[in-house]
Every structure is written in C-alpha cells, then in structure tokens.
Amino acid sequence: MEDELLGSGSKKNGFSQFCTRVSQWYQGLVDRTVPWQKCRWFAAVLLLLGFMARILYAQVLLHHYLWDLRSTLMLLMWKYQCWKK
C-alpha cells in the first residue's frame, strides 16, 4: 500500500516523484492562466488610469468646493461692508 502511494520502494524516490507531480500540476496551472498573465500589463495600466482619474476628480471637486467657499466669503464680506456703512 505504501509503495503504491509513494510510487516506488524508497521514500526518497517517492518524495522526489511527489515533488515532480506537484511541479507538473503547478506548471499546468500556470499554462492555463497564461492568457491572464498576458493581460497583466494592460490591467495594471487600466488600474493606474483609474487611480489617476479618481485623483483628478477629487481635485476638481476640491477646486469647486474652494471656489464656492471663496464666493461665499466674498459675499459675506460684501454684506458686512454694506451693513457697516
């Protein structure tokens, strides 16, 4: 029974065969995922563009918020000057 599991009589040779089988399984897994690996560069560029777009959008929102804040402060100052007279 043990010889069947290990593939041969010696444990060292059995362990070597086990490692070979694991290596072959992993290589098959990598071979099946090659199309995804070819797209990694494209996916990384898309991710980078997404982050840049989000940062730009946040800057635009901040700019509009600051512009509105400036306009509000200018209006308040103008009203204060009118009340002061």
PDB file as gemmi writes it, atoms N, CA and C in Angstrom:
CRYST1    1.000    1.000    1.000  90.00  90.00  90.00 P 1                      
ATOM      1  N   MET A   1       0.831  -1.196   0.000  1.00  0.00           N  
ATOM      2  CA  MET A   1       0.000   0.000   0.000  1.00  0.00           C  
ATOM      3  C   MET A   1       0.868   1.250   0.000  1.00  0.00           C  
ATOM      4  N   GLU A   2       1.890   1.255   0.876  1.00  0.00           N  
ATOM      5  CA  GLU A   2       2.788   2.405   0.955  1.00  0.00           C  
ATOM      6  C   GLU A   2       3.560   2.568  -0.348  1.00  0.00           C  
ATOM      7  N   ASP A   3       3.962   1.441  -0.950  1.00  0.00           N  
ATOM      8  CA  ASP A   3       4.685   1.516  -2.216  1.00  0.00           C  
ATOM      9  C   ASP A   3       3.808   2.119  -3.316  1.00  0.00           C  
ATOM     10  N   GLU A   4       2.514   1.812  -3.275  1.00  0.00           N  
ATOM     11  CA  GLU A   4       1.616   2.371  -4.287  1.00  0.00           C  
ATOM     12  C   GLU A   4       1.464   3.877  -4.109  1.00  0.00           C  
ATOM     13  N   LEU A   5       1.378   4.349  -2.851  1.00  0.00           N  
ATOM     14  CA  LEU A   5       1.235   5.784  -2.593  1.00  0.00           C  
ATOM     15  C   LEU A   5       2.486   6.548  -2.976  1.00  0.00           C  
ATOM     16  N   LEU A   6       3.637   5.976  -2.654  1.00  0.00           N  
ATOM     17  CA  LEU A   6       4.881   6.686  -2.932  1.00  0.00           C  
ATOM     18  C   LEU A   6       5.344   6.495  -4.372  1.00  0.00           C  
ATOM     19  N   GLY A   7       4.901   5.459  -4.996  1.00  0.00           N  
ATOM     20  CA  GLY A   7       5.275   5.220  -6.379  1.00  0.00           C  
ATOM     21  C   GLY A   7       6.486   4.318  -6.526  1.00  0.00           C  
ATOM     22  N   SER A   8       7.221   4.056  -5.477  1.00  0.00           N  
ATOM     23  CA  SER A   8       8.363   3.147  -5.544  1.00  0.00           C  
ATOM     24  C   SER A   8       8.679   2.678  -4.136  1.00  0.00           C  
ATOM     25  N   GLY A   9       9.720   1.818  -4.034  1.00  0.00           N  
ATOM     26  CA  GLY A   9      10.065   1.247  -2.744  1.00  0.00           C  
ATOM     27  C   GLY A   9      10.734   2.219  -1.795  1.00  0.00           C  
ATOM     28  N   SER A  10      11.530   3.154  -2.268  1.00  0.00           N  
ATOM     29  CA  SER A  10      12.250   4.035  -1.360  1.00  0.00           C  
ATOM     30  C   SER A  10      11.457   5.333  -1.129  1.00  0.00           C  
ATOM     31  N   LYS A  11      11.536   5.819   0.124  1.00  0.00           N  
ATOM     32  CA  LYS A  11      10.804   7.035   0.452  1.00  0.00           C  
ATOM     33  C   LYS A  11      11.401   8.244  -0.253  1.00  0.00           C  
ATOM     34  N   LYS A  12      12.709   8.267  -0.421  1.00  0.00           N  
ATOM     35  CA  LYS A  12      13.346   9.408  -1.063  1.00  0.00           C  
ATOM     36  C   LYS A  12      12.882   9.526  -2.512  1.00  0.00           C  
ATOM     37  N   ASN A  13      12.871   8.415  -3.230  1.00  0.00           N  
ATOM     38  CA  ASN A  13      12.423   8.435  -4.610  1.00  0.00           C  
ATOM     39  C   ASN A  13      10.936   8.793  -4.684  1.00  0.00           C  
ATOM     40  N   GLY A  14      10.158   8.332  -3.736  1.00  0.00           N  
ATOM     41  CA  GLY A  14       8.729   8.659  -3.693  1.00  0.00           C  
ATOM     42  C   GLY A  14       8.513  10.144  -3.467  1.00  0.00           C  
ATOM     43  N   PHE A  15       9.296  10.719  -2.582  1.00  0.00           N  
ATOM     44  CA  PHE A  15       9.176  12.161  -2.319  1.00  0.00           C  
ATOM     45  C   PHE A  15       9.563  12.953  -3.566  1.00  0.00           C  
ATOM     46  N   SER A  16      10.595  12.479  -4.256  1.00  0.00           N  
ATOM     47  CA  SER A  16      11.019  13.134  -5.492  1.00  0.00           C  
ATOM     48  C   SER A  16       9.918  13.080  -6.543  1.00  0.00           C  
ATOM     49  N   GLN A  17       9.262  11.933  -6.659  1.00  0.00           N  
ATOM     50  CA  GLN A  17       8.155  11.815  -7.611  1.00  0.00           C  
ATOM     51  C   GLN A  17       6.987  12.702  -7.206  1.00  0.00           C  
ATOM     52  N   PHE A  18       6.738  12.784  -5.897  1.00  0.00           N  
ATOM     53  CA  PHE A  18       5.674  13.650  -5.412  1.00  0.00           C  
ATOM     54  C   PHE A  18       5.964  15.107  -5.786  1.00  0.00           C  
ATOM     55  N   CYS A  19       7.222  15.528  -5.580  1.00  0.00           N  
ATOM     56  CA  CYS A  19       7.611  16.894  -5.932  1.00  0.00           C  
ATOM     57  C   CYS A  19       7.471  17.126  -7.429  1.00  0.00           C  
ATOM     58  N   THR A  20       7.822  16.116  -8.222  1.00  0.00           N  
ATOM     59  CA  THR A  20       7.687  16.234  -9.674  1.00  0.00           C  
ATOM     60  C   THR A  20       6.224  16.390 -10.060  1.00  0.00           C  
ATOM     61  N   ARG A  21       5.360  15.607  -9.434  1.00  0.00           N  
ATOM     62  CA  ARG A  21       3.922  15.714  -9.736  1.00  0.00           C  
ATOM     63  C   ARG A  21       3.369  17.088  -9.359  1.00  0.00           C  
ATOM     64  N   VAL A  22       3.784  17.596  -8.190  1.00  0.00           N  
ATOM     65  CA  VAL A  22       3.336  18.919  -7.762  1.00  0.00           C  
ATOM     66  C   VAL A  22       3.837  19.980  -8.730  1.00  0.00           C  
ATOM     67  N   SER A  23       5.091  19.843  -9.146  1.00  0.00           N  
ATOM     68  CA  SER A  23       5.668  20.786 -10.104  1.00  0.00           C  
ATOM     69  C   SER A  23       4.912  20.745 -11.432  1.00  0.00           C  
ATOM     70  N   GLN A  24       4.585  19.556 -11.904  1.00  0.00           N  
ATOM     71  CA  GLN A  24       3.845  19.428 -13.153  1.00  0.00           C  
ATOM     72  C   GLN A  24       2.441  20.007 -13.018  1.00  0.00           C  
ATOM     73  N   TRP A  25       1.795  19.768 -11.866  1.00  0.00           N  
ATOM     74  CA  TRP A  25       0.458  20.336 -11.633  1.00  0.00           C  
ATOM     75  C   TRP A  25       0.527  21.852 -11.645  1.00  0.00           C  
ATOM     76  N   TYR A  26       1.552  22.410 -10.968  1.00  0.00           N  
ATOM     77  CA  TYR A  26       1.695  23.863 -10.918  1.00  0.00           C  
ATOM     78  C   TYR A  26       1.988  24.419 -12.312  1.00  0.00           C  
ATOM     79  N   GLN A  27       2.826  23.746 -13.079  1.00  0.00           N  
ATOM     80  CA  GLN A  27       3.132  24.210 -14.432  1.00  0.00           C  
ATOM     81  C   GLN A  27       1.880  24.179 -15.306  1.00  0.00           C  
ATOM     82  N   GLY A  28       1.049  23.140 -15.126  1.00  0.00           N  
ATOM     83  CA  GLY A  28      -0.212  23.087 -15.863  1.00  0.00           C  
ATOM     84  C   GLY A  28      -1.137  24.217 -15.474  1.00  0.00           C  
ATOM     85  N   LEU A  29      -1.145  24.540 -14.197  1.00  0.00           N  
ATOM     86  CA  LEU A  29      -1.957  25.661 -13.716  1.00  0.00           C  
ATOM     87  C   LEU A  29      -1.481  26.974 -14.333  1.00  0.00           C  
ATOM     88  N   VAL A  30      -0.170  27.166 -14.364  1.00  0.00           N  
ATOM     89  CA  VAL A  30       0.405  28.378 -14.966  1.00  0.00           C  
ATOM     90  C   VAL A  30       0.084  28.428 -16.454  1.00  0.00           C  
ATOM     91  N   ASP A  31       0.197  27.274 -17.136  1.00  0.00           N  
ATOM     92  CA  ASP A  31      -0.095  27.242 -18.573  1.00  0.00           C  
ATOM     93  C   ASP A  31      -1.547  27.593 -18.864  1.00  0.00           C  
ATOM     94  N   ARG A  32      -2.450  27.195 -17.963  1.00  0.00           N  
ATOM     95  CA  ARG A  32      -3.860  27.519 -18.170  1.00  0.00           C  
ATOM     96  C   ARG A  32      -4.141  28.990 -17.919  1.00  0.00           C  
ATOM     97  N   THR A  33      -3.324  29.654 -17.119  1.00  0.00           N  
ATOM     98  CA  THR A  33      -3.569  31.054 -16.794  1.00  0.00           C  
ATOM     99  C   THR A  33      -2.692  32.004 -17.604  1.00  0.00           C  
ATOM    100  N   VAL A  34      -2.016  31.496 -18.631  1.00  0.00           N  
ATOM    101  CA  VAL A  34      -1.149  32.356 -19.456  1.00  0.00           C  
ATOM    102  C   VAL A  34      -1.924  33.511 -20.088  1.00  0.00           C  
ATOM    103  N   PRO A  35      -3.144  33.303 -20.630  1.00  0.00           N  
ATOM    104  CA  PRO A  35      -3.850  34.451 -21.198  1.00  0.00           C  
ATOM    105  C   PRO A  35      -4.039  35.583 -20.184  1.00  0.00           C  
ATOM    106  N   TRP A  36      -4.265  35.227 -18.917  1.00  0.00           N  
ATOM    107  CA  TRP A  36      -4.413  36.276 -17.900  1.00  0.00           C  
ATOM    108  C   TRP A  36      -3.080  36.964 -17.657  1.00  0.00           C  
ATOM    109  N   GLN A  37      -1.983  36.215 -17.718  1.00  0.00           N  
ATOM    110  CA  GLN A  37      -0.677  36.824 -17.493  1.00  0.00           C  
ATOM    111  C   GLN A  37      -0.323  37.782 -18.622  1.00  0.00           C  
ATOM    112  N   LYS A  38      -0.774  37.497 -19.826  1.00  0.00           N  
ATOM    113  CA  LYS A  38      -0.509  38.400 -20.934  1.00  0.00           C  
ATOM    114  C   LYS A  38      -1.259  39.712 -20.750  1.00  0.00           C  
ATOM    115  N   CYS A  39      -2.365  39.681 -20.049  1.00  0.00           N  
ATOM    116  CA  CYS A  39      -3.170  40.885 -19.853  1.00  0.00           C  
ATOM    117  C   CYS A  39      -2.777  41.651 -18.590  1.00  0.00           C  
ATOM    118  N   ARG A  40      -1.790  41.153 -17.852  1.00  0.00           N  
ATOM    119  CA  ARG A  40      -1.424  41.827 -16.598  1.00  0.00           C  
ATOM    120  C   ARG A  40      -0.987  43.264 -16.826  1.00  0.00           C  
ATOM    121  N   TRP A  41      -0.185  43.496 -17.875  1.00  0.00           N  
ATOM    122  CA  TRP A  41       0.306  44.840 -18.154  1.00  0.00           C  
ATOM    123  C   TRP A  41      -0.861  45.773 -18.467  1.00  0.00           C  
ATOM    124  N   PHE A  42      -1.790  45.282 -19.299  1.00  0.00           N  
ATOM    125  CA  PHE A  42      -2.956  46.072 -19.669  1.00  0.00           C  
ATOM    126  C   PHE A  42      -3.821  46.368 -18.442  1.00  0.00           C  
ATOM    127  N   ALA A  43      -3.998  45.363 -17.576  1.00  0.00           N  
ATOM    128  CA  ALA A  43      -4.789  45.564 -16.359  1.00  0.00           C  
ATOM    129  C   ALA A  43      -4.105  46.561 -15.427  1.00  0.00           C  
ATOM    130  N   ALA A  44      -2.784  46.504 -15.342  1.00  0.00           N  
ATOM    131  CA  ALA A  44      -2.060  47.456 -14.489  1.00  0.00           C  
ATOM    132  C   ALA A  44      -2.216  48.876 -15.012  1.00  0.00           C  
ATOM    133  N   VAL A  45      -2.173  49.046 -16.329  1.00  0.00           N  
ATOM    134  CA  VAL A  45      -2.355  50.388 -16.913  1.00  0.00           C  
ATOM    135  C   VAL A  45      -3.767  50.888 -16.643  1.00  0.00           C  
ATOM    136  N   LEU A  46      -4.756  50.021 -16.811  1.00  0.00           N  
ATOM    137  CA  LEU A  46      -6.139  50.425 -16.521  1.00  0.00           C  
ATOM    138  C   LEU A  46      -6.316  50.813 -15.060  1.00  0.00           C  
ATOM    139  N   LEU A  47      -5.698  50.060 -14.174  1.00  0.00           N  
ATOM    140  CA  LEU A  47      -5.783  50.378 -12.751  1.00  0.00           C  
ATOM    141  C   LEU A  47      -5.135  51.720 -12.461  1.00  0.00           C  
ATOM    142  N   LEU A  48      -3.972  51.965 -13.057  1.00  0.00           N  
ATOM    143  CA  LEU A  48      -3.287  53.241 -12.872  1.00  0.00           C  
ATOM    144  C   LEU A  48      -4.129  54.395 -13.410  1.00  0.00           C  
ATOM    145  N   LEU A  49      -4.725  54.217 -14.578  1.00  0.00           N  
ATOM    146  CA  LEU A  49      -5.588  55.257 -15.140  1.00  0.00           C  
ATOM    147  C   LEU A  49      -6.809  55.506 -14.252  1.00  0.00           C  
ATOM    148  N   GLY A  50      -7.333  54.434 -13.658  1.00  0.00           N  
ATOM    149  CA  GLY A  50      -8.466  54.591 -12.752  1.00  0.00           C  
ATOM    150  C   GLY A  50      -8.096  55.410 -11.524  1.00  0.00           C  
ATOM    151  N   PHE A  51      -6.927  55.131 -10.954  1.00  0.00           N  
ATOM    152  CA  PHE A  51      -6.480  55.912  -9.799  1.00  0.00           C  
ATOM    153  C   PHE A  51      -6.246  57.369 -10.186  1.00  0.00           C  
ATOM    154  N   MET A  52      -5.652  57.597 -11.362  1.00  0.00           N  
ATOM    155  CA  MET A  52      -5.402  58.972 -11.800  1.00  0.00           C  
ATOM    156  C   MET A  52      -6.718  59.713 -12.015  1.00  0.00           C  
ATOM    157  N   ALA A  53      -7.700  59.040 -12.595  1.00  0.00           N  
ATOM    158  CA  ALA A  53      -9.000  59.667 -12.812  1.00  0.00           C  
ATOM    159  C   ALA A  53      -9.666  60.006 -11.481  1.00  0.00           C  
ATOM    160  N   ARG A  54      -9.518  59.119 -10.517  1.00  0.00           N  
ATOM    161  CA  ARG A  54     -10.126  59.384  -9.207  1.00  0.00           C  
ATOM    162  C   ARG A  54      -9.454  60.577  -8.532  1.00  0.00           C  
ATOM    163  N   ILE A  55      -8.131  60.657  -8.626  1.00  0.00           N  
ATOM    164  CA  ILE A  55      -7.411  61.787  -8.038  1.00  0.00           C  
ATOM    165  C   ILE A  55      -7.807  63.086  -8.737  1.00  0.00           C  
ATOM    166  N   LEU A  56      -7.880  63.058 -10.069  1.00  0.00           N  
ATOM    167  CA  LEU A  56      -8.276  64.245 -10.818  1.00  0.00           C  
ATOM    168  C   LEU A  56      -9.695  64.672 -10.443  1.00  0.00           C  
ATOM    169  N   TYR A  57     -10.591  63.706 -10.322  1.00  0.00           N  
ATOM    170  CA  TYR A  57     -11.975  64.010  -9.941  1.00  0.00           C  
ATOM    171  C   TYR A  57     -12.013  64.652  -8.552  1.00  0.00           C  
ATOM    172  N   ALA A  58     -11.202  64.130  -7.626  1.00  0.00           N  
ATOM    173  CA  ALA A  58     -11.154  64.702  -6.278  1.00  0.00           C  
ATOM    174  C   ALA A  58     -10.609  66.128  -6.325  1.00  0.00           C  
ATOM    175  N   GLN A  59      -9.620  66.380  -7.181  1.00  0.00           N  
ATOM    176  CA  GLN A  59      -9.072  67.734  -7.299  1.00  0.00           C  
ATOM    177  C   GLN A  59     -10.098  68.687  -7.887  1.00  0.00           C  
ATOM    178  N   VAL A  60     -10.864  68.219  -8.870  1.00  0.00           N  
ATOM    179  CA  VAL A  60     -11.909  69.066  -9.461  1.00  0.00           C  
ATOM    180  C   VAL A  60     -12.958  69.396  -8.419  1.00  0.00           C  
ATOM    181  N   LEU A  61     -13.388  68.390  -7.655  1.00  0.00           N  
ATOM    182  CA  LEU A  61     -14.366  68.649  -6.600  1.00  0.00           C  
ATOM    183  C   LEU A  61     -13.823  69.618  -5.565  1.00  0.00           C  
ATOM    184  N   LEU A  62     -12.552  69.437  -5.173  1.00  0.00           N  
ATOM    185  CA  LEU A  62     -11.939  70.332  -4.202  1.00  0.00           C  
ATOM    186  C   LEU A  62     -11.867  71.750  -4.755  1.00  0.00           C  
ATOM    187  N   HIS A  63     -11.511  71.878  -6.037  1.00  0.00           N  
ATOM    188  CA  HIS A  63     -11.438  73.198  -6.656  1.00  0.00           C  
ATOM    189  C   HIS A  63     -12.807  73.885  -6.628  1.00  0.00           C  
ATOM    190  N   HIS A  64     -13.860  73.148  -6.999  1.00  0.00           N  
ATOM    191  CA  HIS A  64     -15.199  73.732  -6.978  1.00  0.00           C  
ATOM    192  C   HIS A  64     -15.623  74.077  -5.557  1.00  0.00           C  
ATOM    193  N   TYR A  65     -15.291  73.211  -4.618  1.00  0.00           N  
ATOM    194  CA  TYR A  65     -15.646  73.484  -3.228  1.00  0.00           C  
ATOM    195  C   TYR A  65     -14.940  74.748  -2.741  1.00  0.00           C  
ATOM    196  N   LEU A  66     -13.634  74.858  -3.044  1.00  0.00           N  
ATOM    197  CA  LEU A  66     -12.890  76.049  -2.620  1.00  0.00           C  
ATOM    198  C   LEU A  66     -13.404  77.302  -3.328  1.00  0.00           C  
ATOM    199  N   TRP A  67     -13.771  77.166  -4.600  1.00  0.00           N  
ATOM    200  CA  TRP A  67     -14.312  78.311  -5.330  1.00  0.00           C  
ATOM    201  C   TRP A  67     -15.635  78.749  -4.705  1.00  0.00           C  
ATOM    202  N   ASP A  68     -16.490  77.788  -4.366  1.00  0.00           N  
ATOM    203  CA  ASP A  68     -17.755  78.122  -3.694  1.00  0.00           C  
ATOM    204  C   ASP A  68     -17.497  78.751  -2.345  1.00  0.00           C  
ATOM    205  N   LEU A  69     -16.519  78.238  -1.615  1.00  0.00           N  
ATOM    206  CA  LEU A  69     -16.187  78.800  -0.313  1.00  0.00           C  
ATOM    207  C   LEU A  69     -15.686  80.233  -0.463  1.00  0.00           C  
ATOM    208  N   ARG A  70     -14.841  80.467  -1.466  1.00  0.00           N  
ATOM    209  CA  ARG A  70     -14.325  81.818  -1.720  1.00  0.00           C  
ATOM    210  C   ARG A  70     -15.468  82.759  -2.079  1.00  0.00           C  
ATOM    211  N   SER A  71     -16.366  82.280  -2.954  1.00  0.00           N  
ATOM    212  CA  SER A  71     -17.506  83.110  -3.347  1.00  0.00           C  
ATOM    213  C   SER A  71     -18.377  83.438  -2.141  1.00  0.00           C  
ATOM    214  N   THR A  72     -18.595  82.461  -1.294  1.00  0.00           N  
ATOM    215  CA  THR A  72     -19.410  82.684  -0.097  1.00  0.00           C  
ATOM    216  C   THR A  72     -18.739  83.692   0.832  1.00  0.00           C  
ATOM    217  N   LEU A  73     -17.431  83.557   1.017  1.00  0.00           N  
ATOM    218  CA  LEU A  73     -16.719  84.509   1.880  1.00  0.00           C  
ATOM    219  C   LEU A  73     -16.743  85.916   1.289  1.00  0.00           C  
ATOM    220  N   MET A  74     -16.571  86.023  -0.021  1.00  0.00           N  
ATOM    221  CA  MET A  74     -16.638  87.344  -0.661  1.00  0.00           C  
ATOM    222  C   MET A  74     -18.026  87.955  -0.484  1.00  0.00           C  
ATOM    223  N   LEU A  75     -19.061  87.158  -0.639  1.00  0.00           N  
ATOM    224  CA  LEU A  75     -20.432  87.647  -0.453  1.00  0.00           C  
ATOM    225  C   LEU A  75     -20.658  88.099   0.977  1.00  0.00           C  
ATOM    226  N   LEU A  76     -20.172  87.302   1.939  1.00  0.00           N  
ATOM    227  CA  LEU A  76     -20.314  87.689   3.351  1.00  0.00           C  
ATOM    228  C   LEU A  76     -19.554  88.971   3.659  1.00  0.00           C  
ATOM    229  N   MET A  77     -18.360  89.102   3.104  1.00  0.00           N  
ATOM    230  CA  MET A  77     -17.587  90.328   3.323  1.00  0.00           C  
ATOM    231  C   MET A  77     -18.298  91.535   2.707  1.00  0.00           C  
ATOM    232  N   TRP A  78     -18.859  91.352   1.524  1.00  0.00           N  
ATOM    233  CA  TRP A  78     -19.575  92.438   0.874  1.00  0.00           C  
ATOM    234  C   TRP A  78     -20.788  92.863   1.697  1.00  0.00           C  
ATOM    235  N   LYS A  79     -21.542  91.844   2.207  1.00  0.00           N  
ATOM    236  CA  LYS A  79     -22.703  92.156   3.038  1.00  0.00           C  
ATOM    237  C   LYS A  79     -22.273  92.837   4.335  1.00  0.00           C  
ATOM    238  N   TYR A  80     -21.154  92.394   4.894  1.00  0.00           N  
ATOM    239  CA  TYR A  80     -20.661  93.014   6.124  1.00  0.00           C  
ATOM    240  C   TYR A  80     -20.303  94.470   5.876  1.00  0.00           C  
ATOM    241  N   GLN A  81     -19.694  94.749   4.719  1.00  0.00           N  
ATOM    242  CA  GLN A  81     -19.333  96.127   4.397  1.00  0.00           C  
ATOM    243  C   GLN A  81     -20.581  96.979   4.176  1.00  0.00           C  
ATOM    244  N   CYS A  82     -21.614  96.381   3.574  1.00  0.00           N  
ATOM    245  CA  CYS A  82     -22.863  97.119   3.382  1.00  0.00           C  
ATOM    246  C   CYS A  82     -23.525  97.417   4.723  1.00  0.00           C  
ATOM    247  N   TRP A  83     -23.480  96.443   5.621  1.00  0.00           N  
ATOM    248  CA  TRP A  83     -24.098  96.658   6.937  1.00  0.00           C  
ATOM    249  C   TRP A  83     -23.300  97.675   7.744  1.00  0.00           C  
ATOM    250  N   LYS A  84     -22.010  97.686   7.531  1.00  0.00           N  
ATOM    251  CA  LYS A  84     -21.131  98.567   8.290  1.00  0.00           C  
ATOM    252  C   LYS A  84     -21.390 100.035   7.939  1.00  0.00           C  
ATOM    253  N   LYS A  85     -21.757 100.291   6.687  1.00  0.00           N  
ATOM    254  CA  LYS A  85     -21.997 101.666   6.255  1.00  0.00           C  
ATOM    255  C   LYS A  85     -23.258 102.126   6.866  1.00  0.00           C  
TER     256      LYS A  85                                                      
END                                                                             
